[in-house]
Amino acid sequence: MTRVLVVDDEPGLRQSLGLLLTDAGYEVVAEGNATRALERARAEGFDLILCDVRMPDMDGLAFLRAYKSGGGPALVIMMSAYGGEAAALTAMKEGAYDYIPKPFRPDEVVLTLRKAEERERLGRTIATLRAQLDSSPIARALIAESPAMKQALEVVARVAPHRTTVLITGARGTGKEVIAQAIHRASPRAAGPFVAVNCAAIPDTLLESELFGYAKGAFTGAAADRAGLFEQADEGTLLLDEIGELPLPLQAKLLRVLQESEVRRVGDQETRRVDVRLLAATAKDLAAEAGSGRFRHDLFDRLNVVTIHLPPLAERRDDVVPLARHFAAQLARRLGHPLALSDAAVNWLADQQWPGNVRALEHAIERAAVLSEKDTLEPDDFRPGLASGVSSSAGDSLTPGASPVSLRKVVEAAERRAIVAALEAAAGNRRAAAKQLEVSLRTLFYKMDRYGID
């Protein structure tokens, strides 16, 4: 039961709040003296504190400062008939969770306490989620500095304890499977299996048998009974990645499985009960796909219970730097030597568009670390040419028997030519040239200065 400490010098208010909150299911302790209340708050465990601002022996703001300075964990909600918005703002700056002006309605007090409880519950769930995943490869999902990713993690925390179907949307490389694993790990099914299948990677002719299994002799090569992915995920979680690629006939069978919680193996007459929490992910707009007839409306409605959308990394700029440092630290452990990013490298990475999203950022750092073999990566270590090979005139001159050419110089020459060509095409307009090159204006200026381009 949630314990509430009411601190107010008015006996009538203490009594009415005690009755109201007790009826609402709280365990209530009331004190009319702020000094004595502070001693109890420090000595006993309270979840919430309702404190008046104006009291004779110690005012509410002094109580709040003293309690918070001692590391008090309870959420403090201030009450007052004086000061209005100014008092509320002061209280919030001092660490209060919320402020209730007097006189207040009974339902207003209960609603404020319920909101405070929900905030604390979400905070604990997200903290537990971070601790569970911190040492695993999917910890990158929890690097959330951008508002969009923080909101996504709040939804993860809310939906994880339930069996609700979740549709995770976003471009390729944004971390949809990572979020799916986070939901599984934070759910009561965490001890069960997590099974993921990319629907786009399996031929249509094999997808049904992969999902539902098959009986011996169902087709050529079916030498024995085989359980499908739904059965393998029993009492756990099944992620259908790229679900928008499912053929229409198979969509109908999937819908029946979701409705009945039963599967029938290919070539078998027997049905088997399955207890599976389904998560789906897609880079497609399923609503548009359903509108055009390429995806079943009823299946879309069945999947679209809760949606978590992951925006591209270009729209989550606050995540780029912490992600980059995280990947560098991971690589340092894997490669067995120190690896860091210089401030200039961090700024350069933050300026890029990353059309391949989080996956592209991770690969770029790994590629630079492996090819440079340096302990500290600089902007020059991140070159587009290193990813796709060099196709410049200097590269073409690398014929057998020719003198060795520095790879760095080849790449720099190609980059310089690209910048010059973009500036010429844009008639000297540097902003337009930067847009064409898909870099920031600051990066373009840096490159022009480095290569001596006027």
DOPAMAR-276980 format. One record per residue: residue number from 1; residue in one letter; x, y, z negated of N, C-alpha, C in turn. Coordinates in pm, whole numbers. Each point is the difference from the previous one (the first is absolute). Layout:
N
num|residuo|nc1|nc2|nc3|cac1|cac2|cac3|cc1|cc2|cc3
NUM|a|X|Y|Z|X|Y|Z|X|Y|Z
...
This chain:
454
num|residuo|nc1|nc2|nc3|cac1|cac2|cac3|cc1|cc2|cc3
1|m|85|-119|0|-85|119|0|88|124|0
2|t|-37|100|78|75|123|7|-17|81|-128
3|r|112|41|-62|-3|76|-125|10|149|32
4|v|-90|78|-60|-5|145|23|16|71|-133
5|l|89|100|-2|15|86|-118|-64|134|32
6|v|-101|40|-80|-66|130|15|56|94|-105
7|v|54|114|46|60|98|-91|-78|131|15
8|d|-80|35|-103|-80|122|6|-39|38|-142
9|d|2|129|-29|-30|45|-136|-150|14|-26
10|e|-83|-23|101|-145|8|-18|-56|-138|-33
11|p|-52|-20|-124|-51|-132|-40|-113|-50|91
12|g|-89|93|40|-112|-41|84|45|-54|134
13|l|99|65|59|51|-45|130|72|-134|-13
14|r|76|-16|-111|69|-129|-20|-101|-113|-11
15|q|-110|27|-72|-101|-104|-19|-70|-33|131
16|s|-39|104|75|-73|-25|126|89|-69|103
17|l|126|41|8|91|-67|92|26|-144|-41
18|g|9|-22|-132|20|-137|-48|-114|-91|39
19|l|-123|46|-17|-117|-81|37|-7|-22|151
20|l|24|109|76|-7|-8|146|102|-100|55
21|l|123|11|-46|107|-84|56|-9|-143|-51
22|t|-49|-19|-121|-20|-136|-50|-105|-71|83
23|d|-110|71|31|-104|-58|85|54|-33|140
24|a|99|77|46|58|-24|132|104|-111|0
25|g|26|-59|-120|91|-113|-6|140|31|-48
26|y|22|120|-54|133|37|-47|11|-22|-151
27|e|122|-23|-45|29|-1|-144|47|141|-36
28|v|-71|66|-88|23|143|-24|53|24|-141
29|v|104|81|-8|53|51|-128|-6|152|7
30|a|-52|65|-106|-16|146|3|79|63|-114
31|e|63|114|30|74|76|-101|-34|148|15
32|g|-22|69|-116|-29|142|3|123|86|-23
33|n|110|-62|-40|123|71|-28|104|-39|104
34|a|53|99|75|90|-30|111|133|-59|-47
35|t|50|45|-114|127|-53|-50|-14|-147|-36
36|r|-108|-33|-69|-25|-139|-35|-27|-84|125
37|a|-69|60|98|-27|-71|124|130|-30|75
38|l|95|93|-3|129|-22|67|74|-116|-63
39|e|-4|-9|-135|66|-110|-70|-62|-134|41
40|r|-133|-3|9|-67|-125|38|28|-35|147
41|a|1|104|85|25|-25|142|138|-60|22
42|r|98|44|-81|136|-53|13|12|-138|-62
43|a|-77|-28|-104|14|-126|-73|-87|-111|58
44|e|-112|35|59|-93|-101|50|-5|2|153
45|g|-55|-105|57|-12|-8|145|-133|52|50
46|f|2|109|74|-122|54|61|20|6|152
47|d|-109|-22|71|4|7|147|-32|141|49
48|l|-94|67|-69|-45|133|39|-14|87|-123
49|i|26|129|17|-18|96|-110|-83|117|52
50|l|-109|29|-68|-83|117|27|32|104|-107
51|c|56|114|42|49|96|-98|-54|140|28
52|d|-51|65|-103|-48|137|13|120|95|11
53|v|-20|112|70|110|97|17|18|84|-125
54|r|-112|49|-58|9|91|-114|-33|-73|-129
55|m|101|-11|-89|-17|-61|-132|81|81|-99
56|p|-42|4|-128|63|92|-96|145|-32|-36
57|d|33|-127|-26|135|-29|-48|103|-14|112
58|m|-41|-50|114|88|-17|116|-87|2|124
59|d|30|90|95|-87|4|118|28|-119|91
60|g|-94|-21|91|8|-118|85|123|-6|89
61|l|45|115|50|118|2|87|126|-37|-80
62|a|8|44|-126|112|-38|-86|-4|-150|-28
63|f|-121|-53|-24|-17|-145|-18|48|-73|125
64|l|-41|47|117|36|-63|126|152|-1|20
65|r|65|116|-24|146|8|17|71|-96|-94
66|a|-43|-1|-125|66|-85|-100|-19|-148|34
67|y|-119|-36|44|-27|-141|31|79|-44|124
68|k|2|81|105|69|-35|123|151|2|-18
69|s|51|94|-80|145|7|-22|52|-123|-73
70|g|-87|-64|-76|38|-123|-70|-21|-125|83
71|g|-36|18|125|-18|-115|89|-135|-68|-13
72|g|-99|72|-50|-133|-60|-15|-56|-50|132
73|p|-44|-125|7|-43|-58|128|-146|26|39
74|a|-84|40|-96|-143|15|29|-25|119|92
75|l|-106|-9|77|-43|114|82|-77|97|-89
76|v|36|127|8|-63|102|-86|-94|85|85
77|i|-124|11|-46|-101|81|67|-40|112|-96
78|m|16|124|45|-25|115|-86|-146|45|11
79|m|-51|59|-110|-137|53|-4|5|140|-58
80|s|-78|92|59|-7|134|-58|-113|82|61
81|a|-55|90|-84|-100|94|50|65|133|31
82|y|132|9|-21|70|127|18|105|-14|111
83|g|29|110|65|114|3|92|-30|-38|142
84|g|-103|-81|21|-38|-39|136|113|-60|81
85|e|13|47|124|97|-57|92|144|22|-46
86|a|27|114|-63|136|28|-47|43|-104|-104
87|a|-90|-33|-93|31|-100|-101|20|-137|64
88|a|-83|-30|98|11|-129|69|134|-12|70
89|l|40|107|71|126|-1|72|118|-17|-95
90|t|-4|71|-113|107|-11|-99|9|-142|-54
91|a|-116|-58|-30|-2|-137|-54|56|-100|100
92|m|-36|16|127|49|-93|103|152|13|16
93|k|50|123|-8|145|20|11|74|-64|-117
94|e|-65|-6|-115|63|-57|-118|-10|-153|-3
95|g|-71|-57|98|-5|-146|7|-134|-62|-25
96|a|-106|83|-14|-134|-57|-18|-46|-66|130
97|y|-78|-108|-14|-52|-67|118|-116|78|60
98|d|-87|55|-86|-118|71|51|-48|98|-107
99|y|-103|76|36|-52|105|-87|-151|1|14
100|i|-70|2|-115|-147|4|1|-45|128|-69
101|p|-68|89|73|-48|122|-65|-124|-28|-84
102|k|-9|65|-117|-121|-9|-84|-96|110|41
103|p|-131|-24|-11|-64|-128|-34|2|-96|118
104|f|0|-127|-28|5|-100|108|-114|-99|-16
105|r|-34|-61|112|-105|-101|0|60|-135|-43
106|p|-77|-86|-63|52|-130|-43|58|-81|117
107|d|-72|0|114|49|-80|113|131|56|55
108|e|22|131|-17|123|63|48|121|-52|-79
109|v|-17|-15|-132|108|-50|-84|33|-145|37
110|v|-103|-83|11|23|-142|31|64|-15|137
111|l|-48|78|98|56|-8|134|148|39|0
112|t|36|103|-76|140|43|-7|88|-110|-59
113|l|-51|-65|-105|76|-109|-62|12|-120|93
114|r|-106|-29|75|5|-113|95|105|28|109
115|k|2|124|49|99|36|101|142|-13|-55
116|a|19|41|-124|132|-11|-62|41|-146|-14
117|e|-95|-85|-39|30|-144|-11|38|-58|135
118|e|-74|38|105|27|-51|134|138|43|47
119|r|36|124|-30|133|49|39|109|-82|-66
120|e|-18|-26|-129|100|-79|-72|7|-143|53
121|r|-116|-58|30|-2|-137|52|73|-9|133
122|l|-27|98|87|69|0|129|150|20|-18
123|g|36|88|-91|141|23|-25|71|-126|-47
124|r|-65|-74|-92|60|-123|-49|8|-105|109
125|t|-105|-7|84|0|-99|107|111|28|101
126|i|16|126|37|104|36|96|138|-25|-61
127|a|16|31|-129|129|-24|-65|31|-150|-2
128|t|-103|-81|-30|19|-146|1|35|-47|140
129|l|-68|56|97|25|-36|140|145|33|38
130|r|46|117|-40|139|37|29|98|-97|-66
131|a|-27|-34|-126|91|-90|-71|2|-138|64
132|q|-116|-50|42|-7|-131|61|78|-7|131
133|l|-5|107|75|55|-5|136|137|64|13
134|d|51|59|-109|119|83|12|121|-77|53
135|s|9|-129|-35|118|-77|41|-22|-79|128
136|s|-114|18|64|-29|-80|119|12|85|126
137|p|8|-67|117|9|75|126|-118|92|25
138|i|-115|-28|-64|-116|84|29|-7|121|-93
139|a|110|23|-76|2|118|-87|-11|129|79
140|r|37|-3|128|-4|122|79|-141|56|11
141|a|-103|-86|-17|-137|50|5|-27|96|-115
142|l|75|-15|-108|-26|80|-118|85|126|-3
143|i|77|24|103|70|128|11|-100|97|61
144|a|-67|70|-87|-112|83|45|13|139|-59
145|e|59|89|76|9|139|-40|-104|85|73
146|s|-42|-44|117|-97|76|78|-140|-20|-57
147|p|-86|101|11|-138|-14|-50|-73|-118|63
148|a|24|-26|129|-70|-108|69|34|-135|-61
149|m|129|-25|-30|39|-129|-55|-42|-12|-147
150|k|3|110|-73|-48|-5|-138|-149|-36|-3
151|q|-74|56|94|-142|-32|8|-20|-147|37
152|a|83|-52|92|-9|-140|39|26|-91|-119
153|l|99|33|-83|31|-81|-116|-111|6|-105
154|e|-68|113|-9|-114|8|-92|-110|-95|44
155|v|-23|-6|132|-102|-93|50|44|-144|-25
156|v|130|-28|19|53|-134|-29|-30|-37|-144
157|a|27|92|-91|-23|-27|-142|-147|-24|-31
158|r|-89|74|67|-143|-15|-24|-55|-131|55
159|v|47|-39|119|-61|-113|70|66|-133|-34
160|a|124|2|-49|75|-123|-23|-72|-99|-93
161|p|-63|44|-110|-60|-98|-92|-123|-71|57
162|h|-53|46|111|-125|-55|53|26|-86|124
163|r|-104|-71|43|14|-86|117|-35|75|128
164|t|-26|126|-9|-45|81|112|92|-13|120
165|t|-59|-11|119|76|0|124|56|139|27
166|v|126|6|40|65|129|25|51|1|144
167|l|-29|109|71|51|21|135|111|104|-9
168|i|121|-38|40|115|89|-7|32|46|142
169|t|-5|128|24|20|53|135|124|89|4
170|g|54|14|120|118|84|18|84|-50|114
171|a|86|85|51|86|-37|112|98|-110|-42
172|r|59|-65|98|98|-104|-29|120|59|-73
173|g|46|-73|-101|117|44|-74|-30|90|-117
174|t|-127|25|-31|-33|90|-111|-3|-73|-135
175|g|3|-134|1|4|-74|-125|-131|-64|-40
176|k|-80|-42|99|-131|-58|-32|13|-132|-76
177|e|94|-85|44|16|-127|-71|54|23|-141
178|v|82|101|-15|53|34|-132|-113|36|-96
179|i|-93|79|47|-115|37|-82|-85|-123|-31
180|a|-16|-89|97|-77|-123|-23|66|-83|-109
181|q|131|-13|3|70|-76|-104|-14|69|-135
182|a|0|132|0|-18|74|-125|-137|-30|-61
183|i|-103|-3|83|-135|-33|-48|-1|-139|-60
184|h|62|-95|70|3|-138|-49|73|-10|-133
185|r|117|64|-9|82|-12|-120|-66|66|-121
186|a|-86|99|23|-67|68|-111|-137|-60|-31
187|s|-36|-107|67|-133|-60|-16|6|-121|-93
188|p|-117|-49|-45|-2|-122|-82|48|-123|78
189|r|14|14|134|45|-112|84|152|0|19
190|a|71|83|-75|144|16|22|76|-133|-9
191|a|-50|-92|-82|68|-130|-14|-31|-93|117
192|g|-101|35|79|-36|-81|115|81|37|123
193|p|-22|-70|111|80|27|121|-42|130|69
194|f|99|64|63|-26|111|91|40|-47|138
195|v|-97|-8|91|24|-52|134|-30|111|100
196|a|94|29|87|-18|105|101|17|-60|139
197|v|-87|41|91|10|-46|139|-20|119|93
198|n|86|9|100|-13|105|102|-84|-57|114
199|c|-123|46|12|-92|-54|99|46|27|143
200|a|84|102|18|47|34|134|116|-88|43
201|a|62|-70|-96|120|-78|31|-31|-146|34
202|i|-125|-40|-13|-38|-140|25|-92|-6|121
203|p|27|-87|97|-88|-12|117|-144|-31|-41
204|d|-94|52|78|-142|-19|-32|-35|-148|-15
205|t|62|-84|82|-33|-143|-1|44|-69|-128
206|l|94|59|-71|50|-62|-123|-51|68|-127
207|l|-56|119|16|-35|80|-117|-107|-67|-86
208|e|-100|-61|62|-107|-64|-77|55|-112|-86
209|s|85|-85|58|56|-111|-79|95|51|-107
210|e|69|113|24|87|57|-102|-82|50|-119
211|l|-112|66|29|-80|56|-107|-79|-106|-76
212|f|-61|-93|73|-94|-93|-62|53|-142|-12
213|g|115|-29|60|55|-135|-5|-62|-90|105
214|y|43|-125|2|-54|-95|98|3|-141|-56
215|a|-84|-85|59|-6|-140|-38|89|-83|92
216|k|42|-113|-47|83|-89|80|-74|-38|128
217|g|70|14|115|-59|-36|128|-87|108|61
218|a|-7|118|-64|-86|107|53|47|44|138
219|f|128|-7|27|55|36|130|135|-69|14
220|t|56|4|117|129|-63|25|106|59|-92
221|g|67|-86|-71|104|44|-93|-48|9|-143
222|a|-132|-11|-24|-52|4|-137|13|-138|-61
223|a|121|-32|-49|29|-135|-47|-50|-26|-142
224|a|-34|106|-71|-48|-16|-138|-87|119|-35
225|d|-80|-15|-106|-80|112|-49|92|114|-45
226|r|-44|122|23|82|114|-42|-91|110|-55
227|a|34|48|-118|-76|110|-60|35|130|69
228|g|-101|86|18|24|130|60|40|103|-104
229|l|19|123|46|48|106|-89|-102|36|-108
230|f|-130|-12|32|-101|27|-103|13|-97|-116
231|e|21|-127|31|16|-100|-107|132|21|-74
232|q|104|38|74|129|25|-65|-6|118|-96
233|a|-90|95|29|-14|118|-85|-104|-17|-109
234|d|-51|-122|-20|-104|-24|-100|45|49|-138
235|e|-88|73|-68|25|61|-131|106|110|8
236|g|25|48|120|96|108|19|-54|103|96
237|t|89|56|81|-34|110|90|47|-34|141
238|l|-85|30|98|35|-19|141|-4|134|70
239|l|111|37|63|7|124|78|-7|-34|148
240|l|-99|52|68|-11|-11|145|52|129|60
241|d|128|0|39|62|118|58|-37|10|147
242|e|-13|123|49|-43|26|139|-129|-75|31
243|i|-96|15|-88|-127|-71|16|-77|47|123
244|g|33|119|48|-65|49|121|32|-81|124
245|e|99|-89|-8|37|-84|113|-75|-132|3
246|l|-83|-27|-99|-76|-126|-2|-95|-6|118
247|p|-4|-111|74|-99|-14|108|-141|-5|-56
248|l|-97|45|78|-138|9|-48|-57|-132|-52
249|p|21|-114|70|-55|-127|-53|53|-33|-140
250|l|125|32|-23|59|-31|-130|-49|98|-107
251|q|-35|122|43|-56|96|-94|-130|-52|-60
252|a|-82|-66|82|-127|-57|-49|26|-108|-104
253|k|100|-84|24|32|-107|-96|58|57|-128
254|l|81|107|13|55|64|-119|-112|60|-85
255|l|-97|62|65|-112|59|-73|-75|-105|-81
256|r|-18|-116|58|-70|-107|-71|80|-46|-123
257|v|131|-8|15|85|-39|-113|-13|101|-112
258|l|0|129|34|-11|104|-101|-135|-5|-71
259|q|-104|-33|74|-134|-3|-58|-23|-124|-85
260|e|52|-114|46|-30|-128|-65|112|-49|-91
261|s|119|57|12|117|-49|-75|28|-147|28
262|e|-22|-39|124|24|-137|43|74|1|133
263|v|88|-99|20|69|-15|128|-23|-141|53
264|r|5|-10|130|-9|-131|65|120|-13|93
265|r|80|-102|-24|117|-21|83|-40|-36|142
266|v|83|35|95|-24|-33|141|-7|-152|15
267|g|-108|-47|61|-16|-144|21|-55|-75|-119
268|d|-47|70|-102|-51|-64|-121|-144|43|-22
269|q|-79|-85|-62|-139|32|-30|-17|46|-145
270|e|98|-25|-81|-9|33|-141|36|147|-23
271|t|-73|66|-91|35|137|-39|69|-4|-137
272|r|88|95|-20|76|6|-124|-17|139|-63
273|r|-26|3|-129|-13|125|-72|137|62|-20
274|v|7|133|18|126|71|-25|-29|124|-85
275|d|92|29|-89|-9|119|-85|116|91|40
276|v|-27|90|94|105|84|57|-42|146|-5
277|r|91|84|-44|-22|145|9|61|45|133
278|l|-82|59|88|46|37|133|39|147|6
279|l|118|25|56|46|134|34|24|3|150
280|a|-31|110|63|20|11|145|79|128|28
281|a|82|-5|103|79|117|38|-5|18|151
282|t|4|124|43|-5|26|143|58|137|33
283|a|59|8|118|46|129|52|-105|61|92
284|k|-106|-76|26|-106|47|90|-110|72|-77
285|d|-77|79|72|-121|61|-55|-113|-100|19
286|l|-30|-78|-104|-99|-108|13|-140|54|26
287|a|-29|118|-52|-133|58|28|-15|25|149
288|a|105|55|62|-4|24|145|-3|-131|76
289|e|75|-100|-49|1|-131|65|-139|-64|-7
290|a|-67|15|-113|-135|-54|-13|-96|75|92
291|g|17|132|11|-87|79|87|15|-37|146
292|s|118|-46|40|24|-38|139|-27|-147|27
293|g|-40|-74|-106|-34|-141|19|117|-95|-12
294|r|118|50|-36|116|-88|-11|16|-58|-141
295|f|-82|47|-94|3|-53|-136|-143|-5|-51
296|r|-33|-104|-71|-138|-18|-47|-34|103|-107
297|h|-118|63|18|-44|98|-99|-19|-64|-137
298|d|-60|-120|-4|-28|-63|-129|129|-39|-73
299|l|101|-42|75|128|-33|-64|69|128|-50
300|f|-8|106|79|58|127|-43|-65|48|-129
301|d|-133|-9|-7|-71|40|-122|41|-86|-119
302|r|24|-130|27|39|-92|-109|141|30|-51
303|l|87|44|90|138|30|-38|16|139|-61
304|n|-84|92|46|18|141|-34|-69|35|-132
305|v|31|-76|-105|-57|28|-131|80|111|-67
306|v|130|-21|-12|92|104|-50|111|14|105
307|t|30|122|38|104|25|99|114|79|-62
308|i|121|-46|27|121|74|-40|72|38|128
309|h|12|130|25|68|45|122|141|49|-34
310|l|98|-50|75|138|41|-18|39|91|116
311|p|20|127|-24|37|91|109|142|-26|46
312|p|36|45|121|137|-18|48|100|75|-89
313|l|123|-44|4|103|60|-85|20|148|31
314|a|-25|41|125|13|141|37|-97|88|-78
315|e|-110|-59|-52|-97|74|-79|21|-22|-150
316|r|107|-72|-36|31|-28|-141|143|44|-26
317|r|31|124|31|139|48|-7|60|-18|-140
318|d|-82|11|-103|51|-12|-137|53|-140|-30
319|d|-39|-99|82|44|-138|-24|131|-33|69
320|v|42|80|99|116|-36|82|126|-9|-83
321|v|29|102|-79|126|2|-76|6|-110|-105
322|p|-105|-17|-87|9|-111|-97|6|-137|66
323|l|-70|-17|113|8|-127|72|142|-22|52
324|a|59|103|58|135|-12|55|100|-37|-109
325|r|-9|64|-114|93|-31|-110|-25|-142|-52
326|h|-126|-40|-3|-33|-136|-44|60|-104|94
327|f|-15|20|131|55|-94|97|153|-4|-9
328|a|61|116|-21|146|4|-13|45|-80|-123
329|a|-72|13|-111|34|-76|-121|-18|-149|23
330|q|-108|-38|70|-21|-142|32|115|-55|84
331|l|41|78|100|108|-45|88|131|-10|-75
332|a|24|90|-93|124|-6|-78|10|-132|-75
333|r|-113|-44|-58|1|-128|-72|21|-115|98
334|r|-63|9|116|9|-109|96|137|-9|67
335|l|59|117|31|129|3|68|117|-16|-96
336|g|-26|21|-127|106|-19|-98|99|113|-12
337|h|-36|119|46|88|116|-18|-86|124|-17
338|p|57|106|-61|-79|122|-23|-52|58|131
339|l|-119|56|-4|-58|64|118|-88|115|-46
340|a|28|117|54|-78|118|-36|-27|82|124
341|l|-91|95|-14|-33|92|108|44|140|-41
342|s|75|65|85|39|138|-30|-122|90|4
343|d|12|119|-58|-112|95|4|-37|34|144
344|a|104|14|84|-27|31|141|-74|-115|68
345|a|36|-124|-33|-69|-116|58|-145|-6|-46
346|v|-22|29|-127|-137|0|-54|-84|105|72
347|n|57|119|18|-73|105|70|-29|-39|145
348|w|97|-64|63|-21|-42|140|-110|-104|9
349|l|2|-97|-91|-104|-104|1|-138|61|-25
350|a|-6|98|-90|-129|63|-31|-55|78|118
351|d|87|42|91|-42|81|114|-54|-84|117
352|q|26|-130|-1|-38|-83|114|-149|-36|-4
353|q|-53|-35|115|-142|-32|10|-34|-143|-39
354|w|94|-93|17|-19|-141|-34|-127|-59|61
355|p|-3|-9|134|-117|-60|64|-22|-146|-40
356|g|107|-67|-45|-14|-138|-47|-31|-10|-147
357|n|-16|116|-66|-42|9|-139|102|-59|-98
358|v|-48|-56|-112|90|-45|-106|98|-105|50
359|r|-49|-90|83|86|-106|53|115|59|81
360|a|-28|104|80|105|62|81|103|68|-88
361|l|-45|66|-107|93|64|-93|92|-103|-64
362|e|-58|-110|-44|80|-106|-63|104|-55|96
363|h|-42|-26|124|92|-56|99|109|99|37
364|a|-34|128|7|100|102|35|110|6|-106
365|i|-39|-8|-127|100|5|-107|86|-126|1
366|e|-63|-115|21|77|-124|5|97|2|118
367|r|-48|46|115|86|4|119|120|91|-23
368|a|-24|118|-58|109|93|-26|99|-57|-101
369|a|-51|-67|-102|88|-56|-103|88|-111|56
370|v|-58|-85|83|76|-113|55|103|47|102
371|l|-38|93|87|90|42|107|108|97|-48
372|s|-29|79|-101|99|98|-44|96|-57|-103
373|e|-50|-96|-81|79|-60|-108|55|107|-96
374|k|-77|107|-19|40|108|-90|-79|-8|-129
375|d|57|57|-106|-70|2|-128|-103|112|-9
376|t|22|107|77|-94|112|4|-34|30|144
377|l|-128|-9|33|-45|22|137|-24|148|25
378|e|43|45|118|-18|139|43|-97|4|118
379|p|-48|119|38|-93|8|114|57|-63|128
380|d|130|11|20|60|-56|121|-11|-152|7
381|d|-24|-64|-115|-10|-146|0|-136|-49|49
382|f|-95|92|15|-133|-35|48|-13|48|144
383|r|15|-91|94|-1|37|140|-104|-83|74
384|p|-84|63|80|-95|-78|80|70|-102|90
385|g|118|37|52|70|-89|91|42|-130|-65
386|l|23|4|-132|42|-122|-67|-112|-101|-8
387|a|-125|48|12|-112|-92|-11|-28|-70|131
388|s|16|67|110|-45|-57|127|112|-19|100
389|g|124|24|-41|111|-12|93|26|133|69
390|v|117|16|53|40|125|64|-19|-12|149
391|s|-73|95|58|-23|-3|145|49|131|59
392|s|125|33|-25|56|125|49|107|-30|102
393|s|47|106|67|106|-20|98|126|-48|-68
394|a|23|47|-122|117|-48|-73|-12|-147|-29
395|g|-123|-45|-33|-22|-141|-26|18|-82|125
396|d|-41|56|115|12|-75|123|146|-24|37
397|s|93|82|-53|140|-13|36|69|-111|-76
398|l|-76|-66|-94|62|-104|-79|8|-130|80
399|t|87|-4|97|17|-120|82|115|-81|-55
400|p|2|-134|30|108|-84|-50|136|58|40
401|g|91|5|-94|134|49|27|15|149|-21
402|a|-113|72|-16|9|144|-21|46|29|-142
403|s|46|121|-22|45|38|-134|-119|6|-94
404|p|15|-41|-127|-111|5|-95|-51|143|-17
405|v|-130|13|-16|-62|130|-21|-69|-1|-136
406|s|15|111|-76|-63|9|-131|-152|0|16
407|l|-65|-90|-72|-147|-7|7|-60|131|-49
408|r|59|58|-104|-52|127|-51|5|109|108
409|k|112|6|73|13|103|103|-99|-22|114
410|v|-22|-126|34|-97|-31|105|-139|48|-41
411|v|-38|-29|-124|-132|38|-49|-12|152|-10
412|e|105|66|-49|-3|145|-11|-14|65|137
413|a|69|-56|99|-10|55|136|-142|-14|53
414|a|-60|-117|-25|-138|-22|46|-97|94|-71
415|e|22|22|-129|-88|88|-77|14|145|48
416|r|123|40|27|23|136|48|-71|23|134
417|r|12|-98|90|-66|13|131|-152|8|-16
418|a|-55|-78|-94|-145|2|-21|-46|137|-48
419|i|77|60|-89|-37|132|-53|8|105|110
420|v|108|-3|78|15|96|109|-113|-13|100
421|a|-34|-126|34|-107|-24|97|-134|51|-53
422|a|-26|-21|-130|-126|46|-59|-7|152|-1
423|l|110|66|-31|2|145|1|-21|55|140
424|e|61|-64|99|-19|45|138|-145|-19|43
425|a|-58|-114|-36|-139|-27|38|-97|97|-68
426|a|38|47|-119|-86|92|-75|37|145|26
427|a|85|23|100|42|136|36|60|74|-119
428|g|74|-71|-83|67|60|-114|-85|13|-124
429|n|-128|-40|5|-88|9|-116|37|-112|-98
430|r|64|38|-110|53|-101|-92|-111|-77|-72
431|r|-107|66|-33|-111|-69|-67|-59|-107|92
432|a|-19|35|127|-54|-97|96|99|-114|22
433|a|130|33|4|100|-105|18|2|-96|-119
434|a|-13|55|-121|-4|-85|-120|-120|-93|4
435|k|-113|53|45|-120|-84|10|19|-111|101
436|q|63|32|113|25|-100|103|95|-109|-51
437|l|99|41|-79|98|-95|-55|-53|-73|-123
438|e|-116|43|-50|-63|-61|-118|88|14|-124
439|v|59|120|-16|75|34|-121|-49|134|-49
440|s|38|34|-124|-40|131|-53|87|109|62
441|l|-48|123|-9|76|113|52|132|14|-74
442|r|-2|-29|-132|122|9|-79|104|-103|47
443|t|-47|-121|31|92|-103|50|59|41|135
444|l|-84|58|86|49|44|130|110|107|-17
445|f|-23|97|-88|101|103|-24|130|-63|-52
446|y|-15|-98|-90|118|-67|-55|79|-69|112
447|k|-70|-69|88|65|-71|110|65|97|99
448|m|-70|109|31|55|97|94|129|62|-55
449|d|-2|28|-130|120|55|-60|113|-102|-1
450|r|-33|-125|-27|102|-106|-7|65|-25|134
451|y|-82|5|106|51|-29|133|39|126|78
452|g|-10|118|-64|41|123|66|-89|38|116
453|i|-131|-26|-14|-95|33|106|-60|138|-28
454|d|11|90|95|-53|137|-18|-151|0|24
